[in-house]
């Protein structure tokens, strides 16, 4: 079973242009000298530690019904707080390029309940953080719960927790519940939503 991972509060910034140039040159040399054996599409130094403003305006993003494919897990309300029951919508901040076999670093996927009033909805997110994050679970993905605040953008969304659930959340009975479920969707880069199948882009 995977272990909870640490929380980070700040977005990682790119290094200096000179260091980036050397790194790019080293990568080109490595590709030119490599004898094959591809690496993960998410390998490298690119990392996104999402902030609340990265979720701002997510209701305007591309969306699809928040349902999984036939045979997807159906967690009980006692396990997941009811987020997987009732009508839901899944939002994605950017669609992957055609032919992608994984979602790019920086991808943010939000699944939100449809029925409760806006400020009472539960909304959970997957952030493609990259950098080898969460290697024991859904590799390169970070779990986040967000909440609509009712404020104007960019302060319209707040982050309630990231990485592992708050102790008051139903998920807290199993801090690895997100990984345990999504690991079974590894073939689609750990994303269950039927409308976000990589083969459909």
Number of C-alpha atoms within 10 A of each C-alpha: 8 14 13 14 16 9 12 11 9 10 11 12 10 11 11 8 9 9 11 13 12 11 15 12 12 12 13 12 11 11 12 10 9 10 8 8 5 8 8 9 13 19 13 13 13 16 21 22 18 23 14 15 15 16 25 18 16 20 15 10 17 13 18 16 17 23 21 17 11 7 6 15 14 12 15 12 12 10 16 19 14 14 19 20 15 11 13 18 17 25 22 21 19 14 17 18 12 10 10 14 16 21 24 19 20 19 19 25 27 23 25 26 22 16 11 10 8 14 10 12 16 18 21 21 22 23 22 27 24 25 18 17 16 21 14 15 22 25 20 25 28 26 20 21 21 21 21 20 15 11 10 10 12 13 15 17 22 18 19 14 16 22 20 23 22 15 10 8 14 16 18 15 15 13 20 19 17 19 22 14 18 18 18 16 16 14 13 19 20 21 24 22 20 18 17 24 17 20 11 11 12
